[in-house]
Amino acid sequence: MTEERAYDLASKIGVAFGTEVVPTALGPLRSTVSGGIGFGEADGSTLDEVLARADATLYAAKRAGRNCVIGRKKTGMADAVEPALRSA
């Protein structure tokens, strides 16, 4: 899978997840998704190296304000959360 395709898929998952509203006693609740994408290198990478890259980009997404997906080359925010809804 290309990084662009992985980014697009992860972004779609984040947007779909964010559209779900869970009713609670305190009012509607909407959650957000942050994602990090890690890939191996053409000359080879261990699973630990790929997971470390994904972990690093995940934490970069969280530092960027959450509700976004970050890969090596592409970053994007999912749709904005409506102010009337709380994020988990």
C-alpha positions in Angstrom: 0.0 0.0 0.0 1.3 3.5 -0.8 1.6 6.1 1.9 -0.9 8.3 0.1 -3.4 5.4 0.0 -2.8 4.6 3.7 -3.2 8.3 4.6 -6.5 8.5 2.7 -7.9 5.4 4.3 -6.9 6.5 7.8 -8.4 9.9 7.2 -11.7 8.3 6.0 -11.8 6.1 9.1 -11.2 9.2 11.3 -14.0 11.2 9.7 -16.4 8.2 9.8 -15.6 7.6 13.5 -16.1 11.3 14.2 -19.6 11.4 12.7 -20.9 8.9 15.3 -22.7 10.7 18.2 -23.2 8.8 21.4 -26.1 10.1 23.6 -25.2 10.4 27.3 -26.9 11.7 30.4 -24.6 14.8 30.1 -25.4 15.4 26.4 -24.1 14.1 23.1 -20.6 12.8 22.9 -18.4 12.6 19.8 -14.9 11.1 19.8 -12.0 11.9 17.6 -9.2 9.8 16.1 -5.5 10.5 15.8 -3.4 8.3 13.6 0.2 7.8 12.7 1.4 6.0 9.6 4.7 4.1 9.6 6.3 2.3 6.6 9.4 0.3 6.0 12.2 1.4 3.8 12.9 0.0 0.3 16.2 -1.5 1.5 14.3 -3.2 4.4 13.1 -2.5 7.9 12.3 -4.6 10.9 8.8 -4.7 12.3 10.1 -2.8 15.4 11.4 0.0 13.2 8.1 0.3 11.3 6.2 0.3 14.6 8.5 2.9 16.0 7.8 5.2 13.0 4.1 4.7 13.4 4.3 5.4 17.1 6.3 8.6 16.5 3.8 9.9 13.9 0.9 9.0 16.2 2.3 11.1 19.0 3.0 13.9 16.5 -0.7 13.8 15.5 -1.7 14.1 19.2 0.7 17.0 19.7 -0.8 18.7 16.6 -4.1 19.0 18.4 -5.5 15.5 17.9 -8.2 14.5 15.4 -5.6 14.2 12.6 -3.5 11.7 10.7 0.2 12.1 10.1 2.5 10.2 7.8 6.0 11.0 6.7 4.9 13.2 3.8 1.3 14.2 4.5 -0.6 15.7 7.4 -4.3 16.6 7.6 -7.0 17.4 10.1 -10.3 15.6 10.0 -13.5 17.6 9.9 -13.9 20.0 12.7 -15.9 18.9 15.7 -19.1 20.9 16.3 -18.8 23.1 19.4 -22.0 21.7 20.9 -20.5 18.3 21.1 -17.7 17.2 23.5 -14.7 15.2 22.4 -13.5 12.1 24.2 
